[in-house]
Amino acid sequence: MTRLSFDAYLDHIGRESRRFRDVLADCDPAARVPSCPDWDASDLLWHLTQVQAFWAGIVRDRPAGPQGGESPRPATYAELLSGFDEAHAMLLTALESADPADAAWTWAEEQTVGFSYRRQAHEALIHRLDAELAAGDVTGLDPLLAADGVDEALTVVHGVTSKDTFEPMHLVRVDLRDTDTQVWVELGTTPTDSEPRLRVVTDAGGEEPDVVVEGLAADVDAWLWNRVDDDVIHVAGDRAVHQRFVECVRRPIG
């Protein structure tokens, strides 16, 4: 599928981050975050602050890797909000002053600034949803951004790299009915991992899928990030294959 433009990613980083900040500014700092049970609202606010500050540094100092340690956590909620404002401004400035094609360290196979454009748009989107869940004021996700998020989650976050030896065994098709998008996923194994792994493919070679996972783009994106229950998606086909697919997308990240 076609990625969004870098201008669109930058716009979404700003828009989703503003909504995240506005929601948490009016939220009880001690409110629990249902989608991140170990966190309250202040923890969520500090997390995205750290994330945006970290990637601002990565882009600013490109192509060097991570530099230095983390800043101390502010003592008050007001200071946390101010700290987020500073980190967010740093991220936007760093991205706006860089060429997406510039070489830059990432934890993924792609080693360019463009990775941070895309990744931080989706980081802000999902944590905006977390903030809304904590505040009890959930709004919709942009369908095109969510559809791109489905592809990013399956390709980058959960998928094997092009350097991995991969033995495909099953085929899953993910249908996003509101954006008329299909993502084809092979399930298989690698020599170094006994657990099922996945790989997104652009051409299924005319084969029929073993499983079809269907839903609205926003629902499937949120489901892949374990932010909504299974009832938002429809599954047809081999249930055992579907369970292997679920195991792949529920693997711990990092």
DOTIKE-335901 format. One line per 3 residues: their letters; for each residue x, y, z of N, C-alpha, C. Coordinates in pm, whole numbers, plus 50000, padded with zeros to 5 digits. Example, Ala and Ser with C-alpha at 12.3 -4.5 7.8 and 13.67 -1.06 7.14 Angstrom:
AS> 51319:49431:50780:51230:49550:50780:51320:49670:50780 ~ 51285:49775:50708:51367:49894:50714:51290:50003:50787;
***
This chain:
MTR> 50084:49882:50000:50000:50000:50000:50088:50125:50000 ~ 50033:50238:49958:50107:50362:49947:50114:50432:50083 ~ 50235:50473:50121:50250:50549:50244:50190:50689:50229;
LSF> 50166:50755:50341:50128:50894:50338:50249:50979:50303 ~ 50224:51104:50266:50336:51195:50238:50401:51235:50370 ~ 50525:51281:50363:50593:51325:50484:50525:51449:50543;
DAY> 50472:51535:50459:50395:51650:50509:50273:51602:50587 ~ 50209:51497:50538:50091:51443:50609:50131:51384:50743 ~ 50242:51310:50747:50288:51256:50875:50316:51369:50974;
LDH> 50383:51474:50926:50416:51585:51015:50289:51652:51067 ~ 50191:51668:50980:50063:51726:51021:49996:51640:51127 ~ 50000:51508:51108:49938:51418:51206:50012:51418:51339;
IGR> 50146:51428:51335:50222:51436:51460:50174:51556:51542 ~ 50160:51670:51475:50114:51791:51544:49971:51778:51593 ~ 49883:51729:51507:49741:51722:51542:49715:51621:51655;
ESR> 49772:51502:51642:49749:51400:51744:49814:51438:51877 ~ 49931:51502:51871:49998:51544:51994:49921:51654:52064 ~ 49863:51746:51988:49782:51852:52050:49660:51794:52119;
RFR> 49595:51700:52054:49478:51636:52116:49521:51560:52241 ~ 49631:51488:52234:49686:51416:52350:49707:51513:52466 ~ 49770:51625:52438:49802:51722:52542:49675:51785:52599;
DVL> 49581:51823:52511:49458:51887:52557:49377:51793:52647 ~ 49368:51668:52609:49292:51571:52689:49357:51554:52826 ~ 49488:51538:52829:49555:51513:52956:49561:51639:53043;
ADC> 49558:51756:52983:49557:51879:53062:49433:51887:53149 ~ 49323:51830:53103:49197:51833:53177:49168:51703:53251 ~ 49264:51613:53254:49244:51481:53313:49305:51475:53453;
DPA> 49244:51396:53540:49301:51370:53671:49436:51300:53652 ~ 49545:51356:53705:49676:51293:53686:49681:51148:53736 ~ 49592:51114:53831:49592:50979:53887:49497:50886:53813;
ARV> 49428:50935:53709:49335:50849:53634:49410:50734:53571 ~ 49355:50614:53584:49420:50498:53525:49402:50498:53374 ~ 49498:50439:53305:49493:50427:53159:49452:50283:53129;
PSC> 49327:50257:53090:49280:50119:53073:49363:50037:52975 ~ 49413:50101:52871:49490:50031:52768:49636:50008:52809 ~ 49680:50072:52916:49815:50054:52971:49798:50043:53123;
PDW> 49758:49927:53172:49715:49914:53311:49815:49955:53416 ~ 49943:49953:53384:50045:49992:53482:50061:50144:53494 ~ 49994:50219:53408:50014:50364:53403:49892:50440:53450;
DAS> 49917:50559:53509:49812:50658:53525:49836:50769:53422 ~ 49752:50872:53422:49762:50977:53321:49898:51046:53323 ~ 49954:51065:53442:50084:51132:53449:50194:51045:53390;
DLL> 50185:50913:53410:50283:50823:53350:50276:50828:53197 ~ 50154:50829:53144:50135:50836:52999:50193:50965:52944 ~ 50168:51076:53012:50220:51205:52968:50373:51204:52966;
WHL> 50434:51150:53069:50580:51143:53077:50636:51051:52970 ~ 50565:50941:52943:50614:50847:52841:50626:50915:52705 ~ 50519:50980:52658:50527:51040:52524:50624:51158:52523;
TQV> 50640:51226:52636:50742:51330:52645:50880:51271:52620 ~ 50909:51160:52686:51039:51095:52668:51058:51047:52525 ~ 50953:50989:52467:50962:50938:52331:50992:51051:52233;
QAF> 50917:51160:52242:50936:51268:52145:51070:51338:52166 ~ 51114:51351:52290:51246:51409:52315:51357:51319:52261 ~ 51341:51188:52280:51442:51094:52231:51457:51102:52080;
WAG> 51344:51098:52007:51352:51098:51862:51389:51235:51806 ~ 51358:51340:51880:51408:51473:51840:51560:51473:51842 ~ 51619:51411:51945:51763:51401:51952:51823:51314:51843;
IVR> 51756:51205:51813:51804:51115:51707:51809:51188:51573 ~ 51704:51262:51542:51700:51334:51415:51800:51450:51416 ~ 51806:51522:51526:51898:51637:51536:52043:51594:51521;
DRP> 52079:51481:51585:52219:51437:51588:52252:51336:51479 ~ 52164:51319:51382:52184:51220:51276:52322:51234:51213 ~ 52386:51124:51171:52338:50986:51177:52382:50910:51301;
AGP> 52431:50982:51401:52474:50915:51524:52356:50846:51592 ~ 52386:50746:51672:52283:50676:51746:52248:50750:51874 ~ 52176:50684:51965:52133:50747:52090:52251:50804:52168;
QGG> 52230:50924:52222:52335:50994:52296:52285:51025:52437 ~ 52365:50995:52539:52334:51037:52675:52219:50961:52737 ~ 52176:51008:52855:52071:50942:52931:51942:51022:52930;
ESP> 51847:50977:53013:51716:51040:53019:51718:51156:53119 ~ 51634:51256:53095:51619:51366:53188:51536:51320:53308 ~ 51554:51381:53424:51473:51344:53540:51327:51381:53519;
RPA> 51240:51301:53576:51097:51327:53563:51057:51447:53648 ~ 50982:51542:53591:50936:51657:53670:50850:51615:53789 ~ 50848:51699:53889:50781:51664:54015:50632:51690:54012;
TYA> 50587:51787:53931:50445:51823:53931:50383:51799:53794 ~ 50250:51792:53794:50179:51768:53668:50194:51888:53575 ~ 50191:52008:53631:50210:52127:53548:50346:52125:53480;
ELL> 50448:52080:53553:50581:52070:53494:50587:51960:53389 ~ 50513:51852:53411:50505:51747:53309:50445:51801:53179 ~ 50339:51880:53191:50276:51938:53072:50374:52032:53000;
SGF> 50445:52113:53076:50543:52203:53015:50656:52125:52949 ~ 50697:52016:53015:50801:51932:52957:50757:51869:52827 ~ 50631:51829:52819:50579:51773:52694:50582:51880:52584;
DEA> 50540:52000:52617:50540:52108:52518:50681:52128:52461 ~ 50781:52125:52547:50918:52144:52502:50964:52029:52413 ~ 50936:51906:52455:50978:51790:52376:50909:51789:52241;
HAM> 50780:51823:52239:50706:51823:52113:50760:51928:52017 ~ 50789:52046:52070:50846:52152:51985:50982:52110:51931 ~ 51063:52043:52013:51193:51993:51968:51177:51893:51855;
LLT> 51079:51803:51867:51058:51701:51764:51017:51765:51632 ~ 50921:51858:51637:50876:51922:51514:50991:52000:51449 ~ 51068:52072:51529:51181:52149:51475:51283:52057:51409;
ALE> 51314:51946:51475:51413:51853:51421:51366:51794:51288 ~ 51240:51752:51283:51188:51691:51160:51178:51793:51048 ~ 51131:51913:51079:51114:52016:50976:51247:52060:50916;
SAD> 51355:52046:50993:51486:52091:50945:51566:51979:50878 ~ 51506:51860:50868:51577:51745:50811:51511:51700:50681 ~ 51589:51640:50596:51537:51574:50477:51498:51432:50516;
PAD> 51375:51389:50485:51336:51252:50522:51430:51145:50469 ~ 51504:51175:50363:51597:51078:50306:51731:51075:50379 ~ 51754:51169:50470:51881:51172:50543:51900:51043:50623;
AAW> 52025:50997:50630:52056:50880:50712:52039:50915:50860 ~ 51977:50824:50934:51956:50843:51077:51939:50707:51143 ~ 51988:50695:51264:51973:50571:51340:51826:50544:51370;
TWA> 51786:50416:51359:51656:50371:51409:51676:50230:51462 ~ 51576:50178:51532:51583:50040:51579:51538:49942:51472 ~ 51496:49992:51357:51438:49909:51252:51534:49895:51134;
EEQ> 51489:49823:51033:51571:49803:50914:51592:49934:50838 ~ 51488:50016:50832:51499:50146:50764:51581:50242:50850 ~ 51684:50301:50792:51774:50389:50867:51774:50530:50807;
TVG> 51657:50593:50809:51644:50729:50758:51557:50812:50851 ~ 51562:50943:50832:51475:51033:50907:51328:51002:50877 ~ 51300:50957:50754:51163:50926:50717:51097:50825:50810;
FSY> 51176:50734:50866:51122:50639:50964:51060:50713:51082 ~ 51128:50817:51129:51078:50891:51245:50951:50969:51212 ~ 50942:51023:51091:50818:51088:51050:50700:50992:51068;
RRQ> 50715:50874:51011:50604:50778:51011:50579:50722:51150 ~ 50685:50677:51217:50672:50613:51348:50613:50708:51451 ~ 50656:50834:51449:50607:50928:51549:50464:50972:51523;
AHE> 50419:50969:51398:50277:50993:51371:50192:50885:51435 ~ 50236:50760:51424:50158:50650:51482:50175:50641:51633 ~ 50292:50677:51684:50312:50683:51829:50215:50784:51891;
ALI> 50206:50902:51829:50116:51004:51880:49970:50961:51868 ~ 49935:50896:51758:49797:50852:51737:49753:50754:51845 ~ 49832:50650:51868:49792:50547:51963:49792:50601:52106;
HRL> 49889:50686:52140:49889:50739:52276:49782:50847:52294 ~ 49742:50913:52186:49624:51000:52196:49502:50918:52233 ~ 49489:50800:52173:49379:50711:52208:49389:50669:52355;
DAE> 49509:50639:52401:49529:50604:52542:49481:50717:52633 ~ 49517:50840:52598:49477:50955:52678:49325:50967:52682 ~ 49261:50948:52569:49115:50958:52563:49049:50847:52643;
LAA> 49107:50728:52640:49052:50619:52719:49063:50650:52868 ~ 49173:50711:52908:49190:50749:53049:49088:50855:53090 ~ 49059:50946:52999:48967:51056:53029:48821:51020:53002;
GDV> 48797:50907:52935:48660:50869:52900:48601:50956:52792 ~ 48682:50998:52697:48636:51089:52591:48700:51048:52458 ~ 48661:50932:52407:48724:50875:52288:48665:50934:52161;
TGL> 48752:50977:52070:48711:51025:51938:48771:50933:51832 ~ 48728:50951:51709:48769:50861:51601:48913:50880:51558 ~ 48968:50775:51494:49101:50782:51435:49086:50810:51286;
DPL> 49175:50892:51233:49173:50921:51089:49189:50791:51011 ~ 49095:50758:50921:49101:50628:50852:49228:50605:50771 ~ 49274:50708:50699:49393:50689:50615:49519:50672:50700;
LAA> 49528:50748:50809:49642:50730:50899:49635:50593:50965 ~ 49515:50551:51005:49499:50420:51067:49534:50308:50970 ~ 49493:50321:50844:49526:50219:50744:49677:50208:50726;
DGV> 49745:50323:50723:49890:50323:50716:49948:50262:50844 ~ 49880:50284:50956:49925:50226:51082:49916:50075:51083 ~ 49813:50020:51020:49801:49875:51008:49921:49819:50932;
DEA> 49953:49883:50820:50067:49838:50740:50197:49852:50819 ~ 50214:49964:50890:50337:49985:50965:50350:49884:51079 ~ 50240:49857:51148:50246:49761:51259:50284:49622:51209;
LTV> 50227:49582:51096:50253:49448:51044:50389:49439:50976 ~ 50428:49542:50904:50553:49539:50829:50674:49567:50917 ~ 50667:49672:50995:50784:49722:51068:50790:49669:51211;
VHG> 50679:49681:51282:50681:49650:51425:50684:49499:51450 ~ 50601:49426:51377:50590:49282:51400:50654:49196:51291 ~ 50686:49253:51177:50734:49174:51065:50882:49141:51073;
VTS> 50920:49033:51008:51062:48999:50997:51127:49095:50899 ~ 51259:49106:50904:51330:49194:50812:51363:49120:50683 ~ 51408:49196:50584:51442:49135:50456:51565:49044:50469;
KDT> 51643:49060:50576:51763:48979:50596:51732:48846:50665 ~ 51613:48832:50722:51578:48710:50793:51544:48598:50695 ~ 51593:48479:50724:51549:48361:50650:51411:48323:50700;
FEP> 51316:48313:50609:51176:48298:50648:51112:48186:50567 ~ 51045:48095:50638:50975:47984:50572:50825:48003:50588 ~ 50757:48050:50482:50612:48075:50494:50532:47945:50502;
MHL> 50423:47951:50581:50339:47834:50601:50191:47864:50575 ~ 50147:47985:50609:50006:48022:50595:49995:48163:50540 ~ 49875:48195:50491:49850:48325:50431:49727:48389:50496;
VRV> 49745:48514:50539:49636:48590:50601:49614:48717:50520 ~ 49487:48751:50499:49455:48878:50434:49381:48967:50533 ~ 49430:49090:50548:49367:49187:50636:49293:49289:50549;
DLR> 49162:49294:50561:49078:49382:50480:49032:49501:50564 ~ 49061:49621:50515:49014:49743:50579:48903:49799:50492 ~ 48782:49774:50533:48671:49794:50439:48640:49941:50410;
DTD> 48674:50034:50502:48640:50174:50477:48744:50245:50391 ~ 48863:50189:50378:48966:50250:50293:48995:50164:50170 ~ 48920:50057:50153:48937:49966:50039:49083:49920:50028;
TQV> 49137:49879:50142:49276:49839:50152:49287:49692:50191 ~ 49381:49622:50131:49411:49485:50170:49561:49474:50201 ~ 49592:49409:50311:49731:49380:50346:49745:49228:50354;
WVE> 49837:49174:50274:49860:49029:50270:49977:48994:50361 ~ 49956:48895:50443:50056:48858:50544:50084:48708:50537 ~ 50211:48673:50526:50251:48533:50538:50289:48504:50683;
LGT> 50244:48389:50733:50287:48341:50864:50386:48228:50841 ~ 50490:48224:50922:50589:48119:50905:50685:48114:51021 ~ 50803:48063:50993:50905:48047:51097:51040:48097:51045;
TPT> 51129:48125:51139:51268:48156:51107:51355:48054:51179 ~ 51477:48033:51132:51564:47932:51195:51597:47963:51341 ~ 51589:48090:51379:51632:48129:51514:51515:48150:51610;
DSE> 51393:48124:51564:51276:48153:51648:51173:48043:51632 ~ 51139:47977:51740:51042:47868:51734:50898:47919:51731 ~ 50879:48045:51769:50745:48103:51768:50708:48149:51627;
PRL> 50576:48154:51596:50536:48199:51462:50575:48345:51439 ~ 50614:48376:51316:50649:48512:51276:50570:48547:51151 ~ 50573:48674:51113:50496:48716:50997:50579:48805:50906;
RVV> 50532:48811:50781:50596:48895:50680:50487:48947:50586 ~ 50484:49078:50565:50390:49137:50470:50444:49117:50329 ~ 50355:49079:50237:50394:49058:50097:50304:49143:50008;
TDA> 50358:49186:49896:50280:49268:49803:50205:49183:49702 ~ 50248:49059:49684:50187:48972:49584:50165:48835:49647 ~ 50039:48794:49656:50006:48664:49714:50018:48551:49614;
GGE> 50057:48582:49491:50077:48479:49389:49950:48406:49349 ~ 49836:48472:49364:49710:48411:49324:49653:48312:49425 ~ 49720:48293:49538:49672:48200:49639:49556:48259:49719;
EPD> 49471:48172:49770:49362:48213:49857:49411:48218:50001 ~ 49365:48314:50080:49411:48323:50219:49352:48211:50305 ~ 49428:48170:50405:49375:48076:50504:49281:48145:50600;
VVV> 49304:48274:50621:49224:48354:50713:49206:48493:50655 ~ 49088:48550:50675:49063:48690:50643:49023:48761:50771 ~ 49096:48867:50804:49064:48953:50918:49010:49083:50861;
EGL> 48889:49121:50901:48822:49235:50839:48773:49333:50945 ~ 48778:49461:50911:48724:49563:51000:48752:49701:50945 ~ 48704:49802:51015:48737:49940:50981:48885:49964:51010;
AAD> 48947:50052:50934:49090:50076:50951:49124:50116:51094 ~ 49046:50207:51152:49073:50252:51289:49062:50137:51388 ~ 48962:50051:51369:48943:49939:51461:49056:49838:51451;
VDA> 49098:49807:51329:49204:49709:51311:49337:49764:51365 ~ 49364:49892:51339:49486:49953:51391:49488:49949:51543 ~ 49378:49990:51605:49370:49987:51752:49377:49844:51804;
WLW> 49320:49750:51732:49325:49609:51774:49468:49555:51768 ~ 49541:49591:51663:49680:49545:51651:49765:49597:51766 ~ 49729:49714:51819:49801:49771:51934:49735:49733:52066;
NRV> 49642:49639:52061:49579:49586:52183:49507:49695:52262 ~ 49446:49789:52189:49372:49898:52252:49221:49876:52251 ~ 49173:49779:52177:49031:49745:52172:49017:49594:52177;
DDD> 48895:49548:52205:48869:49405:52217:48854:49340:52080 ~ 48853:49207:52081:48845:49130:51957:48713:49150:51882 ~ 48610:49200:51950:48480:49208:51885:48471:49318:51778;
VIH> 48576:49399:51762:48573:49503:51659:48613:49449:51523 ~ 48667:49327:51519:48708:49269:51391:48625:49145:51362 ~ 48618:49111:51234:48550:48989:51190:48655:48895:51132;
VAG> 48649:48769:51172:48748:48670:51129:48677:48558:51055 ~ 48728:48522:50938:48676:48409:50861:48792:48319:50821 ~ 48771:48189:50831:48875:48096:50790:48923:48007:50902;
DRA> 49043:47958:50887:49102:47861:50979:49134:47927:51112 ~ 49068:47883:51218:49085:47946:51349:49224:47920:51407 ~ 49282:47806:51377:49416:47778:51427:49518:47873:51364;
VHQ> 49501:47902:51234:49590:47998:51167:49568:48138:51225 ~ 49442:48172:51249:49414:48302:51310:49482:48314:51445 ~ 49481:48208:51525:49545:48213:51655:49695:48236:51641;
RFV> 49757:48176:51539:49899:48200:51515:49924:48346:51477 ~ 49832:48402:51400:49842:48543:51364:49834:48630:51489 ~ 49740:48599:51577:49726:48674:51702:49854:48663:51785;
ECV> 49912:48545:51791:50037:48527:51866:50147:48617:51811 ~ 50150:48632:51679:50253:48717:51617:50236:48864:51658 ~ 50113:48912:51658:50091:49055:51685:50078:49084:51834;
RRP> 50083:48982:51917:50083:49003:52062:50220:48977:52122 ~ 50319:48951:52039:50456:48933:52090:50503:49062:52155 ~ 50576:49054:52265:50633:49176:52325:50722:49249:52226;
IG> 50713:49380:52227:50791:49463:52134:50918:49508:52204 ~ 51032:49494:52133:51157:49540:52189:51237:49427:52250;
***
